[in-house]
Amino acid sequence: MLVTKKLKGKEYYYSFLSYFLINKSKSFSKYIGSKKPSTSQFEAIEDKFRDELISKLSGKNYSADFISKDDLIKTLLFRDAFDKKFASLSPARKRKFEVDRTILFTLTTLTTEDVDVSLNDVKEAFGKELNFSLRERISKNMLQAIDSIRLGKKFDKNYLLELHNKAMSEFETKTPGKLRDKQVYLHKRDEKHPLSIEIAYRPPHHNKVPDLLDGFVKWYNETTLGPIEKASLAHFKLYSIHPFLDGNKRVCRLVFNKVLLDEAFPLLNISEKKEAYFEALINSVEKNDPKALVEFTLKEYFRQVKEFLKSD
């Protein structure tokens, strides 16, 4: 908004941007001059001011396509608020938070796909290195995949195959670490159709997958989108390609969080709201428009960070 300040009877103009976090606002102002700008001039000034804020808060020139620059700025402010609170915790509480978050993500991302593991299975798998039951081994594989996305490794096709191999190594009939060699069909559960119904999107022929993945990797490494939007688009694009016989959503959620972790954002349990997550993903894929998934992700990011900021 345009703000006018008077000093010794003379008017001076400022661009003023304000963002509400939880119980307070974070405001920024920029001096424009003593001449009131026209509407179009002010819009250009304010847009440039937003770009400057994005660069100041992130150290990068992030762009935004499906979210506003104001929402992008808010994601960065929420990240900073998250980091500030996390830094204030004792080492023991930091460790507990990270462990609990990892365990919950592991449980959720597996049970979202109806994998038969329990919270106790994941906890047991987290705490040991030998003598696993099958359910603990499945849990351990996902925990190791999460460890992998925290390492900041370069993203390429081989990394993606390694990630799938880690997450799916106990599902040998699903060819872990290998691209699919047949057509797959996407279904969703429906109470009126117990065997599920095919959604209005069919993944590309398996012969096209290698080239499509090359294009995806190129986009992943070159896009300037902000982290929340890039993570959402990465999930959408990779799921649309559907490079594996099974485990596609699991790998998508791992890649989604690799984007966030590489950009110093917190791990986001994107499938915590399972039905809303599925609805946003299917809606986006059927319409070939990632907007629904981006908007859901943005909402979940704010919700989960707020939950942490409000916690004792």
N, C-alpha and C positions, 0 to 999 in steps of 0.2 A: 504494500500500500504506500501511497505518497503521503509523507508527513511534512508539515510546514513548521518551522521554528522561527521565532522572532528574536532578533538581537539588535538592541538599540534602534528599534523601529523598522528594521529591515528584515525581509523574509528570506529564509534559506530553505532549500528543499532536500529531502532525504528519501531514499528507498528504505522501507522498513519491512522486514520479514520476521514472522513469529511462528514457532512450532510448539505445540502442546505435547508434553511427554506423558507424565502421569498426574502429578499434582502441581506442576509448575510449567511455565513456558520458557523456551530458549529463544531469545530475540537477537536479531542482527540488523545493523543499519549501515547505510552507505551514503555519503554526502554526494549530492548531485550538482548543486550550484545555487546561484541566486536568481536564476531565470527559470520560471516554471516550465517544465517540458510539456509538449503536447501528449495526447493519449498514446499515440503510436510511438513517440520517442520514449515515453516512460515504460511502455511494455518492453521495448528493446533493452532499456537500461536494466529493468528488473530481471529479464531473462539472463542477461550477462551476469548480473549479481548472483543469480542462482548457480550459474556455472562456476563462478569464483568461489562460492561457498562449498560446492561439491569438491573442487580441487583442494581447498583449504582443509576440509574435514577428512579427505581420503588420501591426498597426495597424488591423486590420479584424475584424469579427465574422463570420468564415467559419462556415458550417454544413457538416455532413457527412451524407450519406445512405447511400452504398454503401461507404464506408470508415469506419473507426473514427476517433474524435477523436484517438486516439493516433497513428494513421497520418498524419492530417492534421498533427499537431504534428511528426512525423518529416519530412514533406515540407518543412516550413518550416525545420527544423534543417539538413537536407541543402542547402537553398537557401543558407542562411547560410554553411555550410561551403564550398560552391562559390564564393560571392562572396568569401569571405576568401582562398581560394587564388588565385582569379583576380586579385584586387587585388594580390597579392604578385608577380605576374609582371611582367617588364619590358614596356615598350610594344611592343617588337618581338615578344615571345612572345605578348602579348595579341592583337596583330594576326594573327599566324600561326594562333593557335588559332581565332579567329573566322572567318578565311578558310577554313581547312581544314574546319571544322564546316559552314559554309555550302555549300561545294563537295560534301562528302559527302552532306549532306541532299538537295541538288539531284539528284545522281546517283541516290541510293537512291529518292527519291520518283518519279523518272521511270522507272527500270528496273523498279521494283516493278510498273508497269503495262505492262511489255514495250515501252517506248519505246526505240528503237534509238539510244542515245547512249552514249558512253564517258567514262571519267574524263578523258581528254585533251580531249574536246569541251567538257566543263564548264570545265576549267581555261582553255582558250583563250577561251571565251566570257566568263569572268570578267575576263580581262585586256585585252579590247579593246571598242571601241564601233562599229567598222565592218567591212565585208567578212566577214560571217559565212557559213559554210556552213549548210545547212539544219539539221543536227544541232546546230551551235553556236547557231543562232537559237532553236531550241526550248529549249536550255539557258539562254540569256540571258533568255528570257521567264520561266522559272521563277525565275531569280536576281532578276529585277526584282519578281516577285510576293513573294519573300521579303523584299526591301527594303521593300515596301509594308506588310507585317505588322509591321515594326519601327518604324513611324512613330507608332503610338498613335492612329490615326484612329478616329473614332466608327464603331461597327459598325451598319450598317443594310442594307437590301436593295440599295441602289445600290452600296454598298461591296462587297457580295458579288458582284454582277454585274461590277464592275470587276476584282475579283480573278480571277474566272473568265476574263474577257477577256484579262488579262495572261498567265495560265498557258496558255491554249489558243489564242492568236492565230494560231499556225501550223497549226491544225487547223480550217480554215474549214468543212469539211463537218460539224463538230460544233457549229456555231453559237456561237462564243465570245461570252460576255457576254449570252446570251439564255436564257431559261427554255425548257425542253423543251415541245414542242407535240404530243407523241405518247406513247403508252405505252412504257415500257422494262421490260426483264426482266433480272433479276440472275442471273448464272451463276458457277459455280466450275469450275476445271479438275479433271478426274478421270482417272486413268490408264486406267480401264475405259471411259471415255467421251471419246474424243479431241476431240470437238466441244464438250465441257463439258456440265454439267447445270444446270438452273435450280434455284436455291435455294428453300427453302420460305418465301419472302417476295416479294410483288409490290408495288412502289412504288405510291403512290396515283395516281389519274387525273390527267392533266396539268392539267385545269381546276381542281383543288384546290390546286395548287402555290402560287399567289400568296398565298392565305389562310394556308396552312400556313407559308409563309416569314414572313409577318407575325407569326404566333404564335411562331415560332422566334426572331425578332429581339427580340420583347418578352421572352421568357424569357431570352435571352442577356444583355440589358441589366439585368434585374431580379434574377436568381438570386444568392444569397449563398453558393453552394457554393465550397469551396476550389478553387484553380487546377487541380490535377491532376484532380479530379473534374469540374469545369466543362468542362475541355478534352475529357475523355472523353465527357461527355454531349453536348457540342456536336457532336463527330464523329458520335456515334450518331444524334442527332436529325436532323442535316443529311443524313447518308447515307440514313436511312430515308425522308426526303422525296424524295431523289434529284432535285433540281431541274433538272439539266442532262442533255443527251443523252449526254455523255461528260465525263470529267474530274472526276467527283463525288468520288472518293476523294482525288484530288490537292488539290482545293479544301478538302475536309474536313481534310486534314493541315495545310493552311495556316491554316485557322480554328483548329484545335486549337492550333497554335503561337502564333497571335495572342493567344489567351487567356493562355498561359504568359508570353510576352514582355511583355504589358501588365501582368502582375503581378510582373515582375522575376524570373521563373524562366528558366532556360536553355532554348535551343532543344532540342527532343527529337526525335530521329530515330526516330519511332514505328514505321516500317516496316522498320527495320534487320533485325529478326528476321521476315522476310517471311511464312513459313508460319504462325508462331504469331500474328502480327498478323491475317492473313486468317481464321484459325480463330476468334480472339476476336471479330472484327467480325461474321462470318457467324453465329456462335453467338448473339451478342447480338441481331442483327436478326431471325433466325428465331424466337427466343423472345420478341421484344419486351421484352427485359430487358437493360439495359446492363451488368449486373454483370460479365460476362466481360471486356468491353472495359476497364472501370474497373480491374479487378484486373490485367489485362495491362499497362495503362499504368502503374499504381503500381509494379509489378515492374520494368518497363523504366526508369522514372525513377530508381529506386534503383540499378539496375545501371549505368546510364550515368553518373550522378553519381559513384558509387564508382569507376568506371574513371578518371574525370578526377582524383579526389582521390588515387588511388594512382599516377598518372603522375608522371614526373620533371619 
